[in-house]
């Protein structure tokens, strides 16, 4: 017995899982690049590894990959506008942001909740995405007083926005 796979049902099902929102950044030839992502996870404590899964259609990931490093910037619930900018292609995503270079040479965005600065360790092809593993050079909490920006059921919000209490 075979059933037709329904991509919309699959996407809706996975939308029941709440995830954080991050901006992955890198710097190729002194030019910053970045992309918005929700496919980010810790992978290992020893050695310290994280992973991010950029789409193969991303125009920013090849620039970040070329730098052999990336920084994961964890967004606060008041930073949806930053996410919106980094979800676009063909614009200067850093034009109106304050940022500095981290240990890896990747941009750290000012006012994020936290960041994880990495060297690119390895990559794996996985369907329509790439699994990129980063070896952590530095991880810092910048502001623990705010809530994270969350993605759930196709929309953005915070803990309060999704709670029943």
C-alpha positions in Angstrom: 0.0 0.0 0.0 1.5 3.4 -1.0 0.4 6.8 0.1 1.3 10.0 -1.7 3.6 12.2 0.4 2.0 15.6 1.1 4.7 18.3 1.5 2.2 20.8 3.0 1.1 18.4 5.7 4.8 17.6 6.5 5.5 21.3 6.8 2.4 21.9 8.9 3.3 19.0 11.2 6.9 20.3 11.7 5.4 23.7 12.4 4.1 22.3 15.7 7.7 22.3 16.9 8.8 25.7 18.3 12.3 26.8 17.4 14.5 29.7 18.1 15.6 32.1 15.4 19.3 32.9 14.7 21.3 34.9 12.2 24.4 33.0 10.9 27.1 35.4 9.8 30.5 35.2 8.1 32.9 37.6 6.5 34.4 36.8 3.0 37.1 39.2 1.8 36.1 41.8 4.4 32.5 41.7 3.2 30.0 40.5 5.8 27.3 38.0 4.8 24.4 36.5 6.8 21.2 34.5 6.8 18.3 33.9 9.0 17.7 30.4 10.2 15.7 28.3 12.6 17.6 25.1 11.9 20.3 25.5 14.6 21.2 23.1 17.4 23.9 22.2 19.8 25.6 19.0 18.8 28.4 18.1 21.2 29.9 19.4 24.4 33.3 17.6 24.0 34.4 18.8 21.6 32.1 21.8 21.6 30.1 21.6 18.3 27.0 23.2 16.9 25.1 22.8 13.6 23.1 24.9 11.3 21.3 23.8 8.2 21.3 26.5 5.4 19.1 25.8 2.3 21.0 24.9 -0.8 19.3 27.8 -2.5 20.9 30.3 -0.1 23.0 32.9 -1.8 24.6 33.9 1.6 25.8 30.5 2.7 28.5 30.1 -0.1 30.0 33.4 1.1 29.9 32.3 4.7 31.3 28.9 3.8 34.2 30.6 1.9 35.3 32.3 5.2 35.6 28.8 6.8 33.9 30.3 9.9 30.5 31.5 11.1 28.9 33.1 14.1 25.4 32.2 15.3 23.6 35.3 16.7 20.6 34.4 18.8 17.8 36.9 18.4 15.6 38.4 21.1 11.9 38.7 20.8 12.3 42.4 19.9 14.5 41.6 16.9 12.0 40.4 14.3 13.0 43.3 12.0 16.6 42.0 12.1 15.3 38.5 11.1 13.2 40.0 8.3 16.3 41.8 6.8 18.4 38.7 6.9 15.7 36.6 5.2 16.0 38.8 2.1 18.5 38.4 -0.8 20.3 41.1 -2.8 20.5 43.8 -0.1 23.1 45.1 2.3 21.9 43.3 5.4 24.5 45.0 7.6 23.8 48.6 6.5 21.7 49.6 9.5 23.2 47.3 12.1 25.8 47.7 14.7 28.2 44.8 14.7 31.8 43.8 15.4 34.1 41.0 14.4 34.4 38.0 16.7 37.3 35.7 17.3 36.6 33.8 14.0 36.4 37.0 12.0 32.6 36.7 11.7 30.2 39.5 12.5 28.6 39.5 16.0 25.4 41.6 15.9 25.0 44.1 18.7 22.1 43.5 21.1 21.6 39.8 20.4 20.7 37.6 23.4 23.9 35.5 22.9 26.3 34.4 20.2 28.3 31.3 19.3 31.4 32.0 17.2 32.7 29.0 15.3 35.2 27.6 12.8 33.6 25.5 10.0 34.4 21.9 10.9 32.5 19.9 8.3 29.5 19.9 5.9 27.1 17.2 4.9 24.6 17.2 2.0 21.0 16.5 3.3 18.2 16.8 0.8 17.5 20.5 0.0 19.8 21.7 2.8 23.4 21.4 4.0 24.3 20.4 7.5 27.2 22.7 8.5 29.0 21.7 11.7 30.9 24.4 13.6 33.6 24.0 16.2 32.9 26.6 18.9 35.7 29.1 19.5 33.6 31.4 21.9 30.1 31.4 23.3 28.8 34.3 25.3 25.5 35.5 26.8 25.0 39.2 25.9 21.6 39.9 27.5 19.7 37.4 29.6 17.0 39.8 30.5 15.0 39.4 27.3 13.0 36.6 25.8 14.1 34.8 22.6 12.5 35.3 19.2 10.6 32.1 18.5 9.2 30.6 15.3 6.0 28.5 15.7 3.2 27.5 13.3 4.6 29.8 10.6 4.8 32.9 12.7 7.1 34.7 15.0 6.6 35.5 18.7 7.9 35.0 22.2 7.1 32.8 25.2 4.3 35.1 26.4 2.7 35.2 22.9 2.4 31.4 22.8 1.6 30.6 26.5 -1.9 29.7 27.7 -1.3 31.2 31.1 
